[in-house]
C-alpha cells in the first residue's frame, strides 16, 4: 500500500483528492501565473484530521503546502512543479466557534471566509474591521498567516493587531491550544506573533481569536480629485487635525489605475465630470449614532479646497453611494489582471516619503522601461503603496521574455525602496516570489535567526518548502 493510500484509509474519503481534474483548482495561483503539481490535495474536516495529516507527512517526509482561499499575490499557496507536495486546503474547517460580546472577541476556524466573520460580528452588533478586496473568498488562516492589511490599517492596524490567540498544529502533529482571548498575557514568549505572517512555514493555523469593536453607526465617505501625491499628504494632515482618530480609510490611486478600473466597471462609475491626475478615497466613522461625520468631512474638504489641495470632491449621500465609490478601489486587482502582463510590488515607506518615492519610481520607469505604464494605488495613510508596471505589448505575453523583464523591474524598484529605508513587502508576504529579494534585502544575522526559528518549529522542512526561506542562509 502506498503512503497516500494508507493516509486515505484513515480519513473520510472526501478528504483526499488525487485525480488531476479534482486537484486543478488548487494548483494555480489567483493571477494564473504560477502552476504547480501535487501528490494530492488534502481537505481535513477537523483539527484532529490536520494533526493526523501532519504526523503522516513527517513520517513519510511529504512536503505540505497549506492553502486557504488561494487569493494570495506572492505564490506562497501554490505547490512547486515536483509533484512531491501535498496541498493542505483548510476550507472545510469553517465554523465560527464563539462570539463574546462582553469581552469583544470572536473565535473562528481557519477556513472561515472573512466576509462570514464580518457578518457574524455584525449580527452581534459588533464590527470586525479587516476589509480587503478579496474578503468574499480569503480565509481566516490565510489572513493570519500573511498578516493581511487592507484599507482600515490606518485606524485598526494589520491582522497582528487584531489577533488575541491562535490554535495551530506543528509539523509533527502536536496541537498547540493558544486560543485564550486575553488582552494581557506575559507568560513566556509570544509564540502567537511568530505564527502571524509566517506564511505557513512554521505551523498550520487551525483557528484564531480576534478582537471585535463597537459597530460604527455614523460614517461619511468621499472621493477626491487631487493634482499630485503631495496634495494627498497635505489632505491627510488636515483630516487628522479635524477628524482625529475617526479616520478609517485613506487610499490613493493614480489616474492611469482609475482608467483600468473604469474599463472594467464602465465610465459612468466615476462620479466626476472630468478626470484628475490622482484620487483619494476617504472614510471617517464613529460609534456614536449622532456623530455628525458628514459635517466633519465636509469641513475638511472645504479647508482643503481653500488651501488649493483639492481639485474636486464628492461626498456619498447614502450607503449605496459609499459602496459604489469603494467598489472603484476594490476592483483594482481584477482590473489589473485583465489589463495584461504587469510586474506588481507591495512596497512600504514612511508616509511622509510617499510623494518622493512615487516620483523616484516614475523617473526610473521612464528611463529604464519606457514602454511600461506605471500604476500606483495603495494605503497612503500607512505608507503602503502598490507599484505596478504594466507591459501591454504582445511580446511580453511570452513567459520567458516577461520573466526576464520582471526580474529587471523588481531589482529597480527594490533598489529605490532600499534608498528610502522601506520594505519590499508590506502586506502580501514573501511567498515564492520574493525569496531571493528577501535574501538580498535582509541583514544576514536576521536571516540566521529566521532560519533558526524555522528549524525549531519544523526541523525536517516539511511545511511550505521554497517559500520565505528556501534553505538556511549560507
C-alpha positions in Angstrom: 0.0 0.0 0.0 1.3 3.5 -0.9 1.8 6.1 1.8 -1.0 8.2 0.3 -3.4 5.2 0.2 -2.6 4.5 3.8 -3.5 8.1 4.8 -6.7 7.9 2.7 -7.7 4.8 4.6 -7.6 6.8 7.9 -9.5 9.8 6.7 -13.0 10.4 5.3 -12.9 9.5 1.6 -13.8 13.1 0.7 -10.6 14.4 2.4 -8.2 13.2 -0.3 -8.3 14.4 -3.9 -5.9 12.8 -6.3 -7.5 13.0 -9.7 -5.9 15.7 -11.9 -9.3 17.4 -12.6 -10.1 17.5 -8.9 -6.8 19.0 -7.9 -6.6 21.5 -10.7 -8.3 24.5 -8.9 -5.8 24.2 -6.1 -2.7 24.1 -8.2 -2.8 27.6 -9.8 -2.5 31.0 -8.1 -5.2 33.6 -8.3 -3.4 35.6 -11.0 -2.9 32.5 -13.1 0.9 33.0 -13.2 2.1 30.1 -11.0 1.2 26.5 -11.8 2.3 23.6 -9.7 1.8 19.8 -9.4 0.8 17.9 -6.3 0.8 14.4 -4.9 -2.7 15.1 -3.6 -5.0 17.8 -2.2 -5.9 17.1 1.4 -9.1 18.6 2.8 -9.4 17.9 6.5 -12.7 18.3 8.3 -11.3 18.7 11.8 -8.2 19.7 13.8 -7.7 16.0 14.5 -7.5 15.4 10.8 -4.9 18.2 10.4 -2.8 16.6 13.2 -3.1 13.1 11.6 -2.1 14.5 8.2 1.0 16.3 9.6 2.1 13.3 11.5 1.8 11.3 8.3 3.7 14.0 6.4 6.6 14.0 8.9 6.9 10.2 8.8 6.8 10.0 5.0 8.7 13.3 4.6 6.0 14.6 2.3 6.1 18.4 1.9 2.9 20.2 2.8 1.7 23.4 1.3 -1.1 25.0 3.4 -3.8 26.8 1.4 -6.7 29.0 2.4 -8.8 30.9 -0.1 -6.0 30.9 -2.7 -6.2 34.7 -3.1 -2.5 35.4 -2.3 -0.4 37.5 -4.6 3.1 36.1 -3.8 2.7 32.5 -4.8 3.0 31.1 -1.3 0.0 28.8 -1.5 0.9 27.2 -4.8 3.0 24.0 -4.8 6.2 23.7 -6.9 6.4 21.5 -10.0 8.0 18.5 -8.4 4.7 16.7 -7.7 6.0 15.7 -4.3 4.0 18.2 -2.3 0.5 17.7 -0.9 -1.7 20.8 -0.7 -3.5 21.1 2.6 -6.7 23.0 2.0 -8.3 24.3 5.2 -11.6 25.4 3.6 -13.7 22.8 5.4 -12.7 24.0 8.9 -15.1 26.9 8.6 -17.0 27.2 11.9 -17.4 30.3 14.0 -16.7 28.7 17.4 -17.8 31.6 19.6 -18.7 35.3 19.8 -18.1 37.0 23.1 -19.9 40.4 23.2 -18.8 41.1 26.8 -15.1 40.5 26.0 -15.5 41.8 22.4 -13.9 38.8 20.8 -14.7 36.1 18.2 -13.1 32.7 17.6 -13.2 31.3 14.0 -11.7 28.3 12.3 -9.1 28.7 9.6 -11.4 28.0 6.7 -13.9 30.6 7.7 -14.2 33.3 4.9 -13.5 36.8 6.0 -16.9 38.1 4.9 -18.6 35.4 7.0 -16.6 36.6 10.0 -17.6 40.2 9.3 -21.3 39.2 9.1 -21.2 37.2 12.4 -19.7 40.2 14.1 -22.5 42.4 12.7 -25.1 40.0 14.0 -23.7 40.5 17.4 -23.8 44.3 17.0 -20.0 44.4 16.7 -17.5 45.0 14.0 -14.5 43.1 12.7 -12.6 45.8 10.9 -10.4 44.0 8.5 -11.5 44.8 4.9 -9.9 43.5 1.7 -10.9 43.3 -1.9 -10.8 39.5 -1.6 -12.9 39.4 1.6 -15.6 37.3 -0.2 -13.1 34.4 -0.6 -10.0 34.9 1.5 -10.0 32.8 4.7 -9.0 33.3 8.4 -6.0 31.0 8.2 -4.7 32.9 5.2 -5.2 36.3 6.6 -3.4 35.4 9.8 -0.6 33.5 8.0 0.1 36.6 5.8 -0.6 39.3 8.4 -3.1 40.9 6.0 -3.6 44.6 5.9 -6.4 46.2 3.8 -8.0 49.6 3.8 -8.5 50.1 7.5 -4.9 49.7 8.8 -4.6 53.4 9.4 -7.2 53.0 12.2 -7.1 49.4 13.4 -3.7 48.1 12.3 -2.9 44.8 10.5 -4.1 41.4 11.5 -1.3 41.3 14.0 -3.1 44.0 15.9 -6.4 42.1 15.8 -5.3 38.6 16.9 -5.8 37.6 20.5 -4.9 33.9 20.3 -4.2 31.0 17.9 -4.7 27.3 17.7 -2.2 25.7 15.4 -0.6 22.3 14.6 3.1 21.7 14.4 4.8 19.7 11.6 5.0 16.7 14.0 1.2 16.8 14.5 1.2 18.4 18.0 -1.8 20.7 18.5 -1.0 23.9 20.3 -4.0 25.3 22.1 -3.4 29.0 22.3 -6.9 30.4 21.7 -7.1 32.4 25.0 -8.9 35.6 24.1 -6.8 37.6 26.6 -5.7 41.2 26.1 -2.8 40.8 28.5 -0.6 37.7 28.7 3.1 37.8 29.5 3.5 34.1 30.3 6.6 33.3 28.2 7.4 34.1 24.6 4.6 35.4 22.4 4.6 32.4 20.0 1.4 33.7 18.5 3.3 36.6 17.0 5.8 34.3 15.3 2.9 32.5 13.5 1.3 35.7 12.3 2.9 36.4 8.9 4.8 33.2 8.8 3.1 32.1 5.6 2.5 28.5 6.5 6.2 27.8 7.1 6.2 27.2 10.9 2.9 25.5 11.6 -0.7 25.1 10.3 -3.1 27.6 11.8 -6.5 25.9 12.5 -8.3 28.7 14.4 -7.9 32.2 15.7 -9.4 34.5 18.3 -9.8 38.1 17.2 -10.7 41.5 18.8 -14.1 42.9 18.0 -15.0 46.6 18.1 -18.1 48.7 18.6 -20.2 48.9 15.5 -19.7 52.1 13.6 -23.1 53.9 13.5 -22.2 57.1 11.7 -19.8 57.4 8.7 -19.0 59.6 5.8 -17.2 58.6 2.6 -15.7 60.9 -0.1 -13.8 60.5 -3.4 -11.4 63.4 -4.1 -9.6 64.6 -7.2 -6.2 65.9 -6.4 -3.2 67.2 -8.5 -0.4 65.1 -7.1 0.7 62.8 -4.2 1.9 65.7 -2.1 -1.6 67.0 -2.1 -2.7 63.7 -0.6 -0.2 64.1 2.3 -1.5 67.6 2.9 -5.1 66.4 2.8 -4.3 63.6 5.3 -2.7 66.1 7.6 -5.8 68.3 7.6 -8.0 65.3 8.0 -6.1 64.1 11.1 -6.3 67.6 12.6 -10.1 67.8 12.2 -11.3 64.2 12.4 -8.6 62.8 14.8 -8.8 59.0 15.4 -12.1 58.7 13.4 -10.2 58.1 10.1 -11.0 54.6 8.9 -9.5 54.7 5.4 -7.4 56.9 3.3 -6.5 55.5 -0.1 -4.5 56.9 -3.0 -4.9 56.0 -6.7 -3.4 57.4 -9.9 -5.5 58.2 -12.9 -4.0 55.5 -15.1 -5.1 52.9 -12.5 -8.5 54.6 -12.3 -8.7 54.2 -16.1 -8.2 50.5 -15.9 -10.9 50.2 -13.2 -13.3 52.2 -15.4 -12.6 49.9 -18.3 -13.8 47.1 -16.1 -16.7 48.8 -14.4 -17.8 51.4 -17.0 -17.0 55.1 -17.3 -20.3 56.0 -15.5 -18.8 54.6 -12.3 -16.7 57.8 -11.8 -18.8 60.5 -10.2 -16.8 63.4 -11.7 -17.3 65.3 -14.9 -13.5 65.5 -15.5 -10.7 63.1 -14.8 -8.0 64.1 -12.4 -4.3 63.1 -12.1 -4.8 61.5 -8.7 -7.6 60.4 -6.5 -8.1 59.9 -2.7 -10.8 57.7 -1.1 -11.7 58.7 2.4 -13.9 57.2 5.1 -14.4 58.5 8.6 -16.7 56.9 11.2 -17.8 57.0 14.8 -19.6 54.5 17.0 -21.9 57.3 18.3 -25.1 57.3 16.1 -25.5 61.1 16.4 -21.9 61.9 15.4 -22.0 64.4 12.5 -19.5 62.6 10.3 -20.7 64.2 7.0 -20.3 67.7 8.5 -16.8 66.8 9.7 -15.8 65.5 6.3 -17.3 68.5 4.5 -15.4 70.9 6.8 -12.1 69.0 5.9 -12.8 69.2 2.2 -13.6 72.9 2.4 -10.3 73.6 4.2 -8.5 71.6 1.6 -10.2 73.5 -1.3 -9.3 76.8 0.3 -5.6 75.6 0.6 -5.5 74.6 -3.1 -5.1 70.9 -2.2 -8.3 69.6 -3.8 -9.4 69.9 -7.4 -12.8 68.2 -6.9 -14.7 66.1 -4.4 -17.9 64.2 -4.0 -19.4 63.0 -0.6 -21.6 59.9 -0.7 -25.2 60.7 0.2 -26.1 57.1 1.1 -24.6 53.8 2.0 -25.2 52.6 -1.6 -23.3 55.6 -3.0 -20.5 54.9 -0.5 -20.3 51.3 -1.6 -20.2 52.3 -5.2 -17.2 54.6 -4.5 -15.4 51.9 -2.7 -16.1 49.5 -5.5 -13.8 51.6 -7.6 -11.0 50.9 -5.2 -11.7 47.2 -4.6 -11.9 46.4 -8.3 -8.2 47.3 -8.9 -6.9 43.7 -8.7 -9.4 42.4 -11.2 -8.8 45.4 -13.5 -5.1 44.9 -13.4 -5.4 41.2 -14.1 -7.5 41.9 -17.2 -5.2 44.6 -18.5 -2.2 42.4 -19.3 1.2 41.4 -18.0 2.2 43.5 -15.1 5.0 43.5 -12.5 3.4 44.2 -9.2 5.0 45.4 -5.9 3.7 45.7 -2.4 6.1 48.3 -1.1 6.0 50.5 2.0 7.9 53.6 3.0 7.3 56.3 5.6 4.1 58.2 4.9 6.0 61.5 4.5 8.2 59.9 1.9 5.4 58.6 -0.4 5.5 61.6 -2.8 9.3 61.4 -3.3 9.1 57.6 -3.6 6.5 57.7 -6.3 8.5 60.4 -8.2 11.6 58.2 -8.0 9.7 55.2 -9.4 8.2 57.3 -12.2 11.6 58.6 -13.1 13.3 55.2 -13.1 10.4 53.6 -15.1 10.6 56.4 -17.8 14.3 55.9 -18.1 14.7 52.1 -17.9 11.3 50.8 -19.0 9.9 53.5 -21.4 7.2 51.2 -22.8 5.7 50.3 -19.4 2.8 52.1 -17.9 3.4 52.8 -14.2 0.4 52.4 -11.9 0.1 53.4 -8.3 -2.6 52.5 -5.7 -2.5 52.0 -2.0 -2.9 52.8 1.6 -1.0 56.0 1.7 -2.1 56.6 5.3 0.2 53.8 6.4 2.8 54.3 3.6 1.9 51.1 1.7 2.0 51.8 -2.0 1.4 49.1 -4.6 3.6 49.8 -7.6 2.7 48.1 -10.9 4.5 48.4 -14.2 2.1 47.3 -16.9 3.5 45.9 -20.2 0.9 45.8 -22.9 3.0 44.7 -25.9 2.3 41.2 -27.2 5.9 40.1 -26.8 5.5 40.3 -23.0 2.9 37.5 -23.1 5.8 35.2 -23.7 6.6 33.8 -20.2 10.3 33.7 -20.8 10.5 37.3 -22.0 8.3 38.5 -19.3 10.3 36.7 -16.6 13.4 38.5 -17.7 11.9 42.0 -17.7 10.2 41.3 -14.4 13.5 40.5 -12.8 14.9 43.8 -14.0 11.9 45.7 -12.8 12.0 44.1 -9.4 15.7 44.9 -9.0 15.0 48.5 -9.9 12.0 49.0 -7.6 13.6 47.3 -4.7 16.7 49.4 -5.0 14.5 52.5 -4.7 12.7 51.0 -1.7 16.1 50.4 -0.1 17.1 54.0 -0.7 14.0 55.1 1.3 14.5 52.6 4.1 11.3 50.9 3.2 10.1 47.3 2.9 9.8 45.1 -0.2 6.5 43.7 1.0 4.1 45.5 3.3 1.2 43.1 3.4 1.3 40.5 0.6 4.2 38.5 2.0 7.3 36.8 0.6 5.8 33.6 -0.7 7.8 32.1 -3.6 8.1 35.4 -5.5 10.3 37.3 -3.2 12.6 34.7 -1.6 15.7 36.0 -3.5 14.8 39.6 -2.8 14.4 38.9 0.9 17.9 37.3 1.0 19.4 40.4 -0.7 17.5 42.9 1.5 17.6 41.4 4.9 20.5 41.6 7.4 22.4 38.3 7.4 22.1 38.0 11.2 18.3 38.4 10.9 18.2 35.7 8.2 20.1 33.4 10.6 17.6 34.0 13.3 14.7 33.3 10.9 16.3 30.0 9.8 16.7 29.1 13.5 13.1 29.7 14.2 12.1 27.7 11.2 14.2 24.8 12.3 12.8 24.9 15.8 9.2 24.6 14.6 9.8 22.4 11.5 13.2 20.6 11.8 12.6 18.5 8.7 11.5 21.4 6.5 8.1 19.8 5.8 5.9 22.9 5.8 5.8 25.1 2.7 9.4 24.5 1.5 10.7 27.0 -1.0 8.8 29.9 0.5 10.2 32.7 2.7 13.4 30.9 3.5 14.2 28.3 0.8 17.1 27.0 2.8 19.3 28.0 5.7 21.3 31.1 4.6 24.9 30.4 3.7 
